[in-house]
């Protein structure tokens, strides 16, 4: 496990019970909205199977089942997150593994989703290729990630992530203070390494076509999706 991946695992390990409601609070209700939009980009049908990578506590996995009536396998590297996901819905299959090395044969799933993943891997391009490997030709791959607002909204975003997030996290618990202090720099670093055109280029290099991107909530959220060839 890389240092980047290990840090993410340690950072969120104490937080599963409060992860979803605190994430909604800190994002002013936008994180659940982004996840719901992500699910609408996946044309899954009953009888099809979707792999939800970096499933965390299973919020996207449950929404996929609710909206599409499909079968879902949720995968995450964190046993603590997976324990909370199973507590919330024991009917979904959950697997502990890393996105960089999926324990499935080629073309195992009809579609694939992943959430807040690429910031935590050392080689996003290689990880995208591994994700695409397990999707059948014609299937959809869809991602949710934090975005960077542009124009007049950027200074307000900077003020919030530099001061508001750590302060609010302090009021909740020490673990959320650390997350609040970490997120702003993590998001900035990711988009500096991979501006949106470069990110979409990695998707196409992984064999994903018709790649589209939608910025949500003044640019604070980014959903990308495309069709695996």
N, C-alpha and C positions, 0 to 999 in steps of 0.2 A: 504494500500500500504506500502510495506516494505521501510526502509530507503534507501537500495541499489537501489530499483526501483525508488523511488521518486527522488533520486539524478540524475539518468540517465535521467529522464523526464525533470528535471529543466536544466540540462546541455545542452541538445540539443534543447530545446524549442525555442531559438532565431534564430536557424540556418536553418530552412527548405529550404529557397530560395537558399542558397548556398551549401546545404548539398552534393548533388551529384557531382558537379564539383569540390568542394574543397576536398572531399574525394578522388576523382580521382587524384587530384594534389598531395595531401599529401602522397598517396600510389604509386606515380610514375606511375599511370595508371593501377595499378594491381587490385584495388578494382572492377572496372567494369569487368575486365577479370575473377576474382573469381566468381562474380555473374553469368556471362554467363556459366561458368563451372558448377556451382551449378544447373542451369536450365537443363543442358544436362543430369544430373543424374536422372531426373524425367521423367518416360516414359508416360507422360500424352498424351491423345488423344482428338480430338474434341469431345465434348459432355461430357467429364469428368470435374470435378470441383476440383480445388486445393485451399487449404487455405494457404495463405502466412502470417505467423505470424511475428511480429516485422517488418512489411512491410515498415515502415518509409515513404519515399516519393514515394514508389511504384515501385522502379527500378526493383526488381525481379518480381513483379506482371506483369508489362508491358512486360518483357522479356518472361515470361511464355506464355502469350497470343500470342506474336509475333512468338515464336518458335513452340509452340504446338497447337495453335488455340483452347485451352481449355478455360473454364470459371474459373475465379479467384475471390476469396474473400480475400481482404487484411485487416489484423487486426493489430492495434497498440494502445498503451496506450496514445499516444500523439495527442491531437486534432490539434496542430500546424503542425505536420508532415502530418497528414491525410488531412488537408486543402490543403497543397501543392500537395499531391498525387492526390486529386480530380481535382485540377487546371490543372495538366498535362494530366490526362486521366479521364474524367468523366464517361466513359463507364464501368469502373471496380467498383464493389461494395466494399466499405470500411466500416469497423466496428471499433468503439472505444471500446476496452476492454483490459484486461490483459491476458497474456499467462497462468498465474496460474489458471485462472477460465474462461474457454472459454464458450461463450454463445450459444453453439450448442449441440444437442443430440449426443449420441454415433454414431460412424460410419457415420458421415454426409458427409465426403469428400473422394474422390478417392486417393488423395495424399496431402502431407503437406510439406511446406518449412519454414525455419526460418533462420534469419540472425542476428548475433551479439546479441544473446539473453541471453544465459545461464550465461554470466558474470554478468548479472544484476538481477538475481533472487537468493533468499536465499537458495532454495532447488532445485538444478538442476534435481535431480532424480525424485522428485514429479512433476516438470514441464514437464519433458519428458513423464511421464505417462499420464499427462493431454493432452499433444499434441497427443500422440498415441491413446488416447480414441476416438478422433473424426475422425480417419482414418479407412476406411473399410479394412477388412482383405485382404492382398495381395497388399495393397497400399504402396507407397514409402514415407518415411520420410527422408528429406535431410536438412543439416545444413551447414552454412558458419560461421566460426569464425576466429579471428586472431590466428596465430600460433607463436611459438617461434623458430627462426632459431637455428640450431645446428652448432657445429664445428667453423670454422674460421669466419663464417658469424655472429655469435652471438655478438662479440664485435662491429661490424659495426652497427648492429641493436640497441644495447644499446646506442651507440653514437647518433644515429639518434633520438631515442625516448626520450633520456634525454635532448638533445640540439636542434636537428634539428626541431622536431615537435613543441615545444613551440616557437622557434624563428620564424618559418614560420607562425604559428598561429598568432603571434604578428603582423606580416606584413599584415595579412588579416583583423582581427577584434578581439576585446577583447574576444568574445565568443569562437572563434577558438583557442585562446591562452589557455583558460581553458581546452578545449578538448585535445589540444596537451600536456598539462601538466599532464592530467589525464590518458591518454591511456596507457602509458608504464607500470605504476604500476598496472593498472587494468588487463592488459594482463598477467603480471608476476604472480599476485595473483591468477588468474583463473587457470593457468597451475600448480601452486604450490598446489592448493587445489585439482585439478583434472588432474593429468598427463594423457596422452593419453590412456594408458591401463585402468585406472579407468573410464575415460569418456566413452570409448566404452563399459565397463561393465555396466554402467548406461543405455545405449541404450538397451542392451540385457535384462536387468532387467525390462525395460519398455515394453517388448514384441516385440522388433524389432529384426529380424533375418538377416542373411547374411550382417552383418554390415561391411562396408568398409570405409577406410579413405584415403584421398589423400592430401599430403602436397604440396602446390603450392608456386612458387616464392621464392625458397630457404628456404622454411618453414615459410614464413611470413603469408601465408593463410592456412587454414585447412578446407577441405570439408569432411563431414561424411554423409553417406547415408545407408539405409537399408530397409528391407521389413517388414511391420507390419503383425503380425500373426493373 
